[in-house]
Amino acid sequence: MDGGPKPEPHCPGASGRTFAIIGGGFSGAAIAIQLARHAQPSDRILVFEPRPQLGLGVAYSTHDPAHRLNARAARMSLFPDDPAHFTDWIAATGACADDAEATLPDGRIFPRRAVFGRYVADAVAPLLRSRRIIHVREKIEDMEWQGGAWSLRDGTGQAFRADAAVLATGHAPPVVPPALAPLAGHPGFITTPLQPGPLRAIAKTAGVLIIGTGLTMADCVAVLHRNGHAGRICAVSRRGQWPRLHAAVEAPPFHELGPPPRSARALLRRVRATLREAGAAGLPWQSVFDALRVDAEALWAALPAPERRRLLRHARPFWDTHRHRLPPPVGEILCGRLADGGLVIRPATIIAASPAGAKINVTLRAGRTGAAAAESFDAVVLTAGFGRIGDSACGLVARLLAAGLVTLDETGQGLRCDSQSRALGRGDQTPLFLLGPPARGSFADVTGVPEISRQAAGIARRLAAGVSLAVAP
């Protein structure tokens, strides 16, 4: 554990309240910092995270210089009431002084992801030193609601009691497509592309297949490019959509959506009409999608469950590629490789894959024609994104689902919660709150830093005030 011996098991109500935060990536660090601001000095804040540092998770623990924030720094503050907090920190620390690519001519900053990790670590460090936040370097394996409190058990068997808990476990793990199962253990099959090492082992002339065409694909192309890779790269996904670029000039959000529509079809029509209106006003399409991020929760809440599922089925890839845009330095690399033919992005699905000595044979079905063709690659990199909780729940989340303490939302994307982020189980409500990706099925878009920071601040204020701790009858 960071900061001394493990805390003794706590009896709620004995001397202040205990808040248990399960998961210590960005979401867990954000809620811990907010609770430290709003809770009483006698309250205890426990963060259960096996990694040595809080706030980094997978995304921000990378030190590869090719890995950048895909949003400008001005949107990435830990504190919704202080939007310049991150950019002020950059200026005060000189964190981007050795990175000429980070700052665009118009002043927008797209730092390396490691810089953001340092920023979060700096924010939480004094709270750890003072033990306002206690980092327990263990993973919670199980939890039960007993006698008006949470009973939690970590991987060593140590038990803890807490008045309220926050589930901040991040994204569900990705699911390896069944067609790729024969590749398990092959050195050319890479399923952890963000970890240091796997991509560096790829030869400079290797033929590479990337499965998935989102931001992680772009990260892989950028890393390979910086490593001097000059072989062919083929990236495939069902629709062949890839992340769009940021606007050349910053524009304000364009809000002209009106009352939330009640169907997926009506919502898409409204968005298309708004895009035309923004274009007529001389604004780029990015300004409309920036407004949609702000309005996403209200728009999602207005849709009945069947319409939510329909929207995900038909529009999700297009939303993802327009909402999650390429950092300009990475976009420049990607567009350059596309232009010179070193990178091909196409719609296709994997039918079969098999080892062939050092190489890997893959059969791809083209998305447009349906024709199947066999190809050979030196490496296959899986970047298909994170899974749905409904498909890949494991560990603690699976046990909570089995116990009925949480339930899947209607889309299977995440877990059900009310408008206050309180988890909805099959029986009585308990003081368990969902933060970030576990709540994405209920709130539509809580996977980015701005949305998670706002949600964390709201949950922390409610917990500190004690208004959400009573169990519903």
C-alpha positions in Angstrom: 0.0 0.0 0.0 1.1 3.5 -0.8 1.7 5.7 2.3 2.2 3.1 5.1 0.6 0.0 6.5 -2.9 -1.1 5.6 -5.7 0.8 7.3 -7.4 -1.1 10.0 -10.9 -2.5 9.2 -13.3 0.3 9.9 -16.7 0.4 11.7 -18.8 2.9 9.8 -20.0 5.7 12.0 -17.4 5.2 14.7 -15.3 8.2 13.7 -16.4 9.8 10.5 -17.5 7.9 7.4 -15.4 5.7 5.1 -15.7 5.9 1.4 -14.3 3.0 -0.7 -13.3 3.7 -4.3 -12.8 0.6 -6.3 -10.4 1.3 -9.1 -7.6 3.9 -9.1 -7.2 4.9 -12.8 -8.2 8.4 -13.8 -11.9 7.9 -12.7 -10.8 6.7 -9.2 -8.3 9.5 -8.7 -10.8 12.1 -9.9 -13.5 11.0 -7.3 -10.9 10.7 -4.6 -9.6 14.2 -5.2 -13.1 15.6 -5.2 -14.0 13.8 -2.0 -10.9 15.2 -0.4 -12.2 18.7 -1.2 -15.8 18.1 -0.1 -15.8 15.5 2.7 -15.3 16.1 6.4 -11.7 15.9 7.8 -12.7 12.9 9.9 -14.0 11.0 6.8 -11.7 8.3 5.3 -11.1 7.9 1.6 -9.8 4.5 0.5 -8.8 3.8 -3.1 -8.3 0.2 -4.0 -5.8 0.0 -7.0 -3.1 -2.6 -7.5 -0.9 -0.3 -9.6 1.8 1.6 -7.9 0.4 5.0 -8.8 -3.1 6.4 -8.8 -4.6 8.2 -11.7 -2.7 6.6 -14.6 -4.5 3.4 -15.5 -3.7 2.0 -19.0 -4.2 5.2 -20.9 -1.8 7.5 -19.0 0.8 5.1 -17.7 2.4 4.9 -21.2 5.7 6.7 -21.8 5.8 6.3 -25.5 6.2 9.7 -27.1 3.9 8.7 -29.9 0.9 8.4 -27.5 -0.9 11.7 -27.2 -4.1 13.1 -25.8 -6.7 13.2 -28.5 -8.4 16.2 -26.9 -6.7 19.6 -26.5 -5.3 20.3 -23.0 -7.9 23.1 -22.4 -10.6 20.4 -22.1 -8.7 18.1 -19.7 -8.9 19.7 -16.3 -9.5 17.6 -13.2 -11.7 20.4 -11.9 -14.9 21.4 -13.8 -14.9 24.7 -11.8 -11.3 25.5 -12.9 -11.1 24.6 -16.7 -7.6 26.1 -17.0 -6.2 23.9 -14.2 -4.3 21.6 -16.6 -3.0 24.3 -19.0 -1.9 26.4 -16.0 0.0 23.3 -14.7 1.6 22.8 -18.1 2.8 26.5 -18.1 4.0 26.3 -14.5 6.0 23.1 -14.9 7.2 23.5 -18.5 5.8 20.0 -19.1 5.7 20.5 -22.9 8.8 22.6 -23.3 10.7 19.7 -24.9 7.9 18.7 -27.2 7.7 21.0 -30.3 4.8 19.0 -31.8 2.5 19.5 -28.8 1.6 23.2 -29.4 -0.2 24.2 -32.6 0.3 27.6 -34.2 -3.1 28.8 -32.8 -2.0 27.9 -29.3 -3.9 24.6 -28.8 -1.9 22.1 -26.9 -2.1 18.3 -27.5 0.4 16.9 -24.9 1.7 13.4 -24.7 -0.4 11.1 -22.5 2.4 10.7 -20.0 2.2 14.4 -19.4 -1.4 14.1 -18.4 -0.5 11.2 -16.1 2.1 13.4 -14.4 -0.5 16.1 -13.9 -3.0 13.7 -12.2 -0.2 12.2 -10.1 0.9 15.7 -9.0 -2.7 16.5 -8.0 -3.1 13.4 -5.8 0.5 13.3 -4.3 0.0 15.8 -1.5 -3.3 14.1 -0.5 -1.5 10.7 -0.3 1.3 12.2 1.8 -1.1 13.7 4.3 -3.1 10.4 4.2 -6.2 12.4 3.3 -6.4 9.7 0.6 -5.2 6.2 1.4 -4.0 4.0 -1.5 -4.6 0.3 -0.8 -2.5 -1.5 -3.4 -4.9 -4.5 -3.6 -7.8 -5.4 -5.8 -11.3 -5.8 -4.4 -12.4 -9.3 -5.1 -15.9 -9.3 -3.5 -18.3 -7.0 -1.6 -21.5 -7.4 0.2 -24.1 -5.1 1.8 -24.3 -6.2 5.5 -25.8 -4.5 8.5 -26.0 -1.0 6.8 -22.5 -1.0 5.5 -20.4 -2.4 2.7 -18.1 -5.4 3.6 -15.3 -5.5 1.1 -12.6 -8.2 0.7 -9.4 -7.7 -1.2 -7.1 -10.3 -2.9 -5.2 -11.1 0.3 -8.4 -11.8 2.3 -8.2 -8.5 4.2 -11.7 -7.2 5.0 -12.8 -3.6 5.0 -16.1 -1.8 5.9 -17.4 1.3 4.3 -20.4 3.5 4.4 -20.5 4.0 0.6 -18.6 2.7 -2.4 -17.8 4.0 -5.8 -17.2 1.6 -8.7 -14.6 3.3 -10.9 -13.2 0.2 -12.6 -12.9 1.7 -16.1 -13.8 -0.1 -19.3 -14.7 -3.8 -19.6 -11.9 -5.8 -21.1 -11.9 -6.4 -24.8 -13.1 -9.7 -26.2 -10.8 -11.6 -28.5 -12.9 -12.6 -31.6 -13.4 -16.4 -31.8 -11.7 -16.4 -35.3 -8.5 -15.3 -33.7 -8.4 -17.9 -30.9 -6.0 -20.2 -32.9 -3.4 -17.4 -32.6 -3.1 -17.5 -28.8 0.5 -17.7 -27.9 1.9 -16.8 -31.3 4.6 -14.2 -30.9 3.2 -12.2 -33.8 -0.2 -11.9 -32.2 -0.3 -8.7 -30.1 -3.3 -8.1 -27.8 -1.7 -5.4 -25.6 -0.6 -2.7 -28.1 -0.4 0.1 -25.6 2.2 -1.7 -23.4 5.8 -1.0 -24.1 7.6 -3.7 -26.0 5.2 -5.6 -28.3 5.2 -3.1 -31.2 9.0 -2.5 -30.8 9.6 -6.2 -31.6 7.9 -5.8 -35.1 10.5 -5.8 -37.8 10.8 -2.6 -39.9 9.8 -4.4 -43.1 7.0 -6.6 -41.5 3.6 -6.8 -43.0 1.1 -5.8 -40.2 -2.6 -6.4 -39.9 -4.4 -4.2 -37.3 -7.8 -5.3 -36.3 -9.8 -2.2 -35.4 -9.6 1.3 -36.9 -10.1 3.6 -33.9 -7.7 5.7 -31.9 -5.6 2.7 -30.7 -5.0 1.8 -34.4 -3.8 5.3 -34.9 -1.5 5.0 -31.9 -0.1 1.8 -33.3 0.6 3.4 -36.7 2.3 6.4 -35.0 4.5 4.1 -32.8 5.5 1.9 -35.8 6.3 5.1 -37.8 8.5 6.5 -35.1 10.2 3.1 -34.9 11.2 3.4 -38.5 8.6 0.8 -39.8 8.3 0.9 -43.6 6.4 -2.3 -44.3 2.7 -2.5 -45.3 0.0 -1.9 -42.7 -3.6 -3.0 -43.3 -6.2 -1.9 -40.8 -9.7 -3.4 -40.9 -13.0 -3.0 -39.1 -16.6 -3.8 -40.0 -17.2 -0.4 -41.6 -13.7 0.8 -42.2 -14.4 4.0 -40.3 -11.3 5.8 -38.8 -11.0 8.8 -36.5 -11.5 12.2 -38.0 -9.3 15.3 -37.7 -9.7 18.3 -35.4 -10.9 21.5 -37.0 -8.1 23.6 -38.5 -9.3 26.6 -36.5 -11.0 26.3 -33.1 -14.8 27.0 -33.2 -17.4 27.3 -30.4 -20.0 24.5 -29.9 -23.0 25.0 -32.2 -26.2 24.4 -30.2 -29.3 24.3 -32.4 -30.7 20.8 -31.6 -33.9 21.9 -29.9 -36.0 19.5 -27.8 -34.6 16.0 -27.6 -36.1 13.7 -30.2 -37.8 10.4 -29.2 -36.4 8.2 -31.9 -33.0 7.3 -33.3 -34.2 8.3 -36.8 -35.4 11.7 -35.7 -32.2 12.3 -33.8 -30.0 11.5 -36.8 -32.2 13.8 -39.0 -31.8 16.5 -36.5 -28.1 16.1 -36.4 -27.8 16.2 -40.2 -29.9 19.4 -40.3 -27.8 21.0 -37.6 -24.7 20.2 -39.5 -26.1 21.9 -42.6 -27.0 25.0 -40.4 -23.5 25.1 -38.9 -22.0 24.9 -42.4 -24.2 27.7 -43.6 -23.0 29.8 -40.6 -19.4 29.1 -41.6 -18.7 26.7 -38.7 -17.0 23.3 -39.1 -18.8 20.0 -38.3 -16.6 19.6 -35.2 -18.5 22.5 -33.5 -21.8 20.4 -33.8 -20.2 17.3 -32.3 -18.7 19.4 -29.5 -22.3 20.5 -28.7 -23.5 17.0 -28.9 -21.1 16.0 -26.2 -22.6 18.6 -23.9 -26.1 17.5 -24.8 -25.5 13.7 -25.0 -27.0 12.9 -21.6 -30.3 14.7 -22.2 -30.5 13.3 -25.8 -29.9 9.8 -24.6 -32.3 10.0 -21.7 -35.1 11.0 -24.1 -34.7 7.8 -26.1 -36.7 4.7 -25.2 -34.5 1.6 -24.7 -35.3 0.1 -28.2 -34.3 3.4 -29.8 -31.1 3.5 -27.8 -30.2 0.0 -29.1 -31.1 1.1 -32.7 -28.9 4.1 -32.4 -25.9 2.1 -31.2 -26.4 -0.5 -33.9 -26.5 2.0 -36.8 -24.7 5.1 -35.6 -22.1 4.1 -33.0 -19.1 3.8 -35.3 -19.8 7.2 -36.9 -20.2 8.8 -33.5 -17.0 7.3 -32.3 -14.9 8.4 -35.3 -16.2 12.0 -35.2 -16.2 12.4 -31.4 -12.8 10.7 -30.7 -10.6 12.7 -33.1 -6.9 12.3 -34.0 -4.3 14.4 -32.2 -2.9 16.6 -35.0 0.7 15.1 -34.8 -0.8 11.6 -35.0 -3.2 12.7 -37.7 -0.3 13.9 -39.8 1.5 10.6 -39.6 -1.7 8.6 -40.4 -2.6 10.8 -43.4 1.0 10.6 -44.6 1.0 6.8 -44.5 -2.4 6.6 -46.2 -1.2 9.0 -48.9 2.0 7.0 -49.7 0.2 3.7 -49.6 2.0 2.3 -46.6 -1.3 2.2 -44.7 -4.6 0.8 -46.1 -7.8 1.1 -44.1 -10.7 -1.0 -45.4 -14.0 -2.5 -44.2 -13.6 -6.2 -43.6 -14.2 -8.9 -41.0 -12.0 -11.8 -39.9 -13.3 -15.2 -41.0 -10.3 -17.3 -39.9 -6.7 -17.1 -38.7 -4.0 -19.6 -38.3 -0.3 -19.7 -37.5 2.0 -20.5 -40.4 5.5 -20.7 -38.8 6.6 -17.2 -38.1 3.8 -15.8 -40.2 0.1 -15.6 -39.7 -2.5 -16.5 -42.3 -5.7 -14.6 -42.1 -8.9 -14.9 -44.2 -10.7 -11.5 -44.6 -14.3 -11.0 -45.9 -14.6 -7.6 -47.6 -17.3 -5.4 -46.2 -18.6 -4.1 -49.5 -18.5 -7.2 -51.8 -18.6 -10.0 -49.3 -15.7 -11.7 -51.1 -13.3 -13.7 -48.9 -9.5 -13.7 -49.5 -6.6 -15.2 -47.7 -3.6 -13.0 -46.8 -0.4 -13.5 -44.9 1.1 -11.1 -42.3 4.1 -11.0 -40.0 2.1 -9.6 -37.1 -1.5 -9.2 -36.2 -2.4 -6.4 -33.7 -5.8 -6.4 -31.9 -7.0 -2.9 -31.3 -10.7 -3.6 -31.4 -11.5 -1.4 -28.4 -13.0 -2.1 -25.1 -15.8 -4.6 -24.5 -19.3 -4.3 -23.3 -20.0 -5.2 -19.7 -22.8 -7.4 -21.0 -20.3 -9.5 -23.0 -17.2 -9.5 -20.9 -18.0 -8.9 -17.2 -15.5 -10.6 -15.0 -14.1 -10.5 -11.5 -15.9 -8.2 -9.1 -18.4 -6.8 -11.6 -19.5 -10.4 -12.5 -20.0 -11.2 -8.8 -22.0 -8.0 -8.3 -24.2 -8.9 -11.2 -24.7 -12.5 -9.9 -25.7 -11.1 -6.5 -28.1 -8.7 -8.0 -26.4 -5.7 -6.4 -26.0 -4.2 -9.9 -27.9 -4.9 -13.1 -27.1 -4.4 -16.8 -28.5 -1.4 -18.6 -30.9 -2.0 -21.5 -28.1 -1.9 -24.1 -25.5 -4.1 -22.3 -23.0 -1.3 -22.6 -22.7 -0.7 -18.8 -24.7 -0.9 -15.6 -27.9 0.7 -14.6 -27.9 3.8 -12.4 -30.2 6.6 -11.6 -29.7 10.3 -12.5 -27.5 10.6 -9.4 -25.2 7.9 -10.6 -26.4 5.5 -7.9 -26.3 1.8 -9.1 -29.7 0.1 -9.4 -29.8 -3.5 -8.3 -32.6 -6.0 -8.3 -33.5 -5.3 -4.7 -33.0 -2.4 -2.3 -30.8 0.4 -3.4 -27.4 0.5 -1.7 -24.9 3.4 -1.6 -22.9 2.1 -4.5 -22.2 4.7 -7.3 -21.0 4.2 -10.8 -18.4 6.5 -12.2 -17.1 6.7 -15.8 -17.3 3.8 -18.3 -19.5 1.5 -16.0 -22.2 4.1 -16.3 -22.0 4.7 -20.1 -25.2 2.8 -20.9 -27.1 5.1 -18.6 -25.4 8.4 -19.5 -24.3 7.7 -23.1 -20.9 9.5 -23.0 -19.0 9.3 -19.8 -15.7 8.0 -21.1 -13.8 11.3 -21.7 -12.0 13.3 -19.0 -14.4 16.3 -19.1 -17.5 14.1 -18.6 -15.8 12.0 -15.9 -14.6 15.1 -14.0 -18.1 16.5 -14.0 -19.6 13.3 -12.8 -17.0 12.8 -10.1 -17.6 16.3 -8.7 -21.3 15.7 -8.6 -21.0 12.3 -6.8 -18.5 13.7 -4.4 -20.7 16.6 -3.4 -23.7 14.2 -2.8 -21.6 11.8 -0.8 -20.1 14.5 1.3 -23.5 16.0 2.0 -24.7 12.5 3.1 -27.9 12.9 1.0 -27.4 9.6 -0.9 -26.3 7.2 1.9 -29.7 6.2 3.2 -30.9 2.9 1.8 -34.2 3.1 0.0 -37.1 1.1 1.6 
